[in-house]
Amino acid sequence: MSTITTINERSTRKMRIRFFDFDGRPFTPTYFKYSIHDVQTGATIKPVTEVVPTGSVCDVIITSADNAIINDNLQSELKCFTLEWYLATTLMGTAELIYRVNNLKKVPFA
């Protein structure tokens, strides 16, 4: 199992996505969809969003609002970034990344 990426509450992050075909060559999908949800509660943080990429590498910005803490009683929360990519209307692949968001007790400043 891979290490879980940890970021601080209210931090903005760039998610770099690289697409490859079945032979391992760079591939530009027709479009991809992604969403973010809270692992513990299942709450939707970022609804399904569709993107038309311009190449085989695409950056998605996970905003500070996406990384807000839901339950201030927890030291951290797990978020799930879910991805699907398509060629025309055919689903070509799926992926998930679970990441941890640290609860900083004084963020945002009052």
FISELUM-573074 format. One line per 5 residues: number of its first residue (from 1); for each residue x, y, z of N, C-alpha, C. Coordinates in Angstrom, 3 decimals. Layout:
<vexvexs>
NUM> X,Y,Z,X,Y,Z,X,Y,Z; ...
</vexvexs>
This chain:
<vexvexs>
1> 0.850,-1.179,0.000,0.000,0.000,0.000,0.894,1.240,0.000; 0.480,2.253,-0.727,1.284,3.469,-0.814,1.039,4.373,0.393; 1.953,5.292,0.603,1.838,6.253,1.686,0.728,7.246,1.367; -0.055,7.606,2.386,-1.113,8.591,2.209,-0.498,9.984,2.254; -0.783,10.779,1.246,-0.340,12.163,1.218,-1.072,12.938,2.309
6> -0.341,13.766,3.041,-0.935,14.584,4.092,-0.727,16.051,3.760; -1.810,16.822,3.854,-1.740,18.263,3.635,-2.436,18.965,4.795; -2.211,20.245,4.919,-2.847,21.014,5.985,-4.202,21.557,5.545; -5.066,21.686,6.521,-6.395,22.254,6.314,-6.298,23.572,5.549; -7.253,23.773,4.662,-7.384,25.007,3.878,-6.210,25.264,2.936
11> -5.420,24.226,2.640,-4.329,24.369,1.672,-4.842,24.035,0.273; -4.365,24.773,-0.707,-4.675,24.484,-2.103,-3.583,23.577,-2.649; -3.987,22.575,-3.437,-3.024,21.644,-4.014,-3.321,21.420,-5.488; -2.261,21.136,-6.230,-2.391,20.797,-7.643,-2.277,19.281,-7.776; -3.274,18.681,-8.436,-3.253,17.253,-8.725,-2.863,17.107,-10.191
16> -1.684,16.559,-10.450,-1.233,16.356,-11.828,-1.642,14.950,-12.257; -2.399,14.894,-13.345,-2.898,13.621,-13.858,-2.219,13.348,-15.188; -1.666,12.141,-15.316,-1.019,11.722,-16.564,-1.771,10.503,-17.085; -2.209,10.579,-18.322,-2.971,9.494,-18.932,-2.083,8.707,-19.888; -2.229,7.367,-19.854,-1.483,6.467,-20.734,-2.432,5.458,-21.348
21> -2.113,5.022,-22.583,-2.930,3.986,-23.212,-2.498,2.614,-22.700; -3.081,1.570,-23.272,-2.805,0.207,-22.811,-1.364,-0.219,-23.058; -0.683,0.470,-23.963,0.717,0.152,-24.268,1.690,1.043,-23.513; 1.173,1.896,-22.630,2.029,2.753,-21.826,2.438,4.051,-22.508; 1.838,4.351,-23.656,2.143,5.603,-24.353,1.214,6.710,-23.852
26> 1.694,7.961,-23.831,0.816,9.073,-23.446,-0.451,9.076,-24.293; -1.548,9.387,-23.657,-2.874,9.278,-24.266,-3.714,10.464,-23.810; -4.440,11.085,-24.730,-5.337,12.181,-24.379,-6.774,11.668,-24.434; -7.425,11.554,-23.282,-8.820,11.101,-23.299,-9.725,12.179,-23.891; -10.905,11.764,-24.319,-11.890,12.714,-24.818,-12.306,13.654,-23.694
31> -12.510,13.075,-22.514,-12.817,13.851,-21.316,-12.573,12.980,-20.091; -12.522,13.632,-18.930,-12.474,12.884,-17.674,-13.395,13.550,-16.675; -13.758,12.787,-15.661,-14.602,13.282,-14.586,-13.885,13.020,-13.270; -14.057,13.947,-12.329,-13.507,13.725,-10.996,-14.467,14.269,-9.952; -14.304,13.769,-8.741,-15.070,14.262,-7.595,-14.220,14.075,-6.353
36> -14.626,14.753,-5.279,-13.955,14.604,-3.988,-15.033,14.390,-2.943; -14.806,13.417,-2.063,-15.745,13.212,-0.962,-14.987,12.919,0.326; -15.681,13.107,1.444,-15.136,12.806,2.758,-15.266,11.304,2.999; -14.178,10.647,3.357,-14.184,9.193,3.512,-15.075,8.762,4.679; -14.976,9.442,5.813,-15.716,9.018,7.003,-17.229,9.182,6.845
41> -17.661,10.327,6.346,-19.100,10.615,6.284,-19.713,10.320,4.919; -18.887,10.239,3.879,-19.391,10.068,2.525,-19.901,11.367,1.913; -19.781,12.470,2.657,-20.280,13.765,2.179,-19.534,14.193,0.912; -20.289,14.723,-0.032,-19.695,15.247,-1.260,-19.047,16.590,-0.973; -17.773,16.687,-1.309,-17.033,17.936,-1.140,-16.981,18.679,-2.472
46> -16.672,17.960,-3.529,-16.643,18.509,-4.896,-17.499,17.574,-5.737; -18.640,18.061,-6.247,-19.473,17.184,-7.066,-18.754,16.772,-8.337; -19.277,15.766,-9.004,-18.662,15.285,-10.239,-18.482,16.453,-11.199; -17.244,16.618,-11.647,-16.864,17.715,-12.529,-16.247,17.126,-13.791; -16.703,17.558,-14.938,-16.196,17.045,-16.208,-15.189,18.019,-16.801
51> -14.080,17.470,-17.312,-13.009,18.273,-17.887,-12.634,17.704,-19.257; -12.421,18.579,-20.226,-11.919,18.189,-21.541,-10.438,18.578,-21.576; -9.541,17.587,-21.484,-8.114,17.911,-21.433,-7.568,18.306,-22.802; -6.481,19.056,-22.785,-5.833,19.471,-24.031,-4.615,18.613,-24.352; -4.299,17.667,-23.473,-3.157,16.790,-23.686,-3.203,15.618,-22.733
56> -2.134,14.838,-22.710,-2.080,13.642,-21.875,-1.752,13.953,-20.418; -1.377,15.211,-20.147,-1.101,15.650,-18.781,-2.052,16.800,-18.464; -2.717,16.708,-17.331,-3.684,17.737,-16.959,-3.562,18.014,-15.465; -3.638,19.271,-15.086,-3.604,19.661,-13.674,-5.011,20.013,-13.204; -5.386,19.455,-12.061,-6.646,19.788,-11.398,-6.283,20.477,-10.093
61> -6.888,21.621,-9.828,-6.635,22.349,-8.588,-7.652,21.912,-7.539; -7.141,21.409,-6.422,-7.978,21.097,-5.269,-7.904,22.339,-4.381; -9.020,23.034,-4.260,-9.031,24.350,-3.623,-8.964,24.267,-2.103; -8.699,25.410,-1.491,-8.689,25.471,-0.027,-10.064,25.121,0.527; -11.130,25.499,-0.166,-12.485,25.142,0.285,-12.699,23.630,0.228
66> -12.121,22.970,-0.782,-12.218,21.510,-0.884,-11.527,20.829,0.293; -10.515,21.488,0.852,-9.726,20.916,1.944,-10.100,21.486,3.305; -11.302,22.005,3.415,-11.786,22.470,4.723,-12.122,21.265,5.594; -11.962,21.431,6.895,-12.305,20.382,7.854,-13.812,20.400,8.094; -14.424,19.219,8.073,-15.863,19.089,8.303,-16.164,18.952,9.792
71> -15.400,18.088,10.475,-15.616,17.822,11.903,-14.419,18.349,12.687; -14.582,19.485,13.334,-13.470,20.131,14.034,-12.991,19.345,15.255; -13.711,18.310,15.655,-13.287,17.482,16.790,-12.234,16.453,16.404; -12.006,16.258,15.132,-11.020,15.279,14.663,-9.665,15.946,14.439; -8.590,15.164,14.618,-7.247,15.688,14.356,-6.966,15.785,12.862
76> -7.608,14.917,12.090,-7.443,14.936,10.636,-8.647,14.243,10.009; -8.799,14.436,8.716,-9.863,13.776,7.963,-9.276,13.200,6.685; -9.861,12.104,6.224,-9.459,11.516,4.956,-10.422,11.972,3.863; -9.856,12.405,2.753,-10.628,12.815,1.579,-10.301,11.831,0.452; -11.246,11.654,-0.457,-11.053,10.741,-1.582,-11.260,11.485,-2.891
81> -10.226,11.507,-3.733,-10.271,12.074,-5.076,-10.529,10.899,-6.018; -11.674,10.920,-6.713,-12.062,9.819,-7.601,-12.034,10.318,-9.046; -11.533,9.476,-9.945,-11.300,9.866,-11.331,-11.814,8.784,-12.278; -12.460,9.198,-13.368,-12.834,8.321,-14.484,-12.412,9.021,-15.765; -11.904,8.259,-16.755,-11.565,8.874,-18.027,-12.151,8.068,-19.187
86> -12.462,8.799,-20.270,-13.243,8.256,-21.373,-12.594,8.529,-22.719; -12.816,7.601,-23.654,-12.513,7.804,-25.068,-13.870,7.780,-25.761; -14.260,8.906,-26.333,-15.634,9.114,-26.820,-16.564,8.877,-25.634; -17.437,7.884,-25.710,-18.339,7.616,-24.581,-17.957,6.345,-23.825; -16.811,5.757,-24.164,-16.381,4.508,-23.528,-15.504,4.802,-22.312
91> -15.898,4.267,-21.163,-15.091,4.392,-19.947,-13.803,3.607,-20.135; -12.667,4.290,-20.033,-11.369,3.653,-20.269,-10.637,3.292,-18.980; -10.953,3.994,-17.878,-10.248,3.689,-16.643,-10.786,4.482,-15.473; -10.391,4.023,-14.290,-10.796,4.675,-13.045,-9.612,4.702,-12.093; -9.656,5.616,-11.150,-8.599,5.689,-10.133,-9.145,6.432,-8.918
96> -8.521,6.173,-7.781,-8.844,6.885,-6.542,-7.558,7.209,-5.815; -7.562,8.356,-5.150,-6.459,8.731,-4.280,-7.063,9.181,-2.956; -6.663,8.525,-1.879,-7.076,8.929,-0.537,-5.963,9.810,0.028; -6.330,10.965,0.576,-5.338,11.829,1.201,-5.861,12.348,2.532; -4.940,12.679,3.415,-5.265,13.138,4.763,-5.152,14.655,4.838
101> -6.122,15.279,5.522,-6.088,16.723,5.755,-5.962,16.944,7.256; -4.865,17.578,7.665,-4.636,17.883,9.083,-5.558,19.002,9.541; -6.149,18.850,10.704,-6.989,19.884,11.311,-6.085,20.844,12.075; -5.967,22.054,11.572,-5.203,23.088,12.262,-6.189,23.899,13.086; -6.098,23.801,14.385,-7.115,24.336,15.280,-7.323,25.852,15.172
106> -6.366,26.576,14.664,-6.490,28.037,14.567,-6.692,28.517,13.137; -7.051,27.605,12.224,-7.303,27.984,10.829,-8.788,27.860,10.572; -9.443,28.831,9.974,-8.870,30.135,9.598,-8.741,31.042,10.795; -7.901,32.072,10.673,-7.754,33.035,11.763,-9.082,33.729,11.999; -9.409,33.910,13.244,-10.690,34.571,13.590,-10.546,36.072,13.488
</vexvexs>
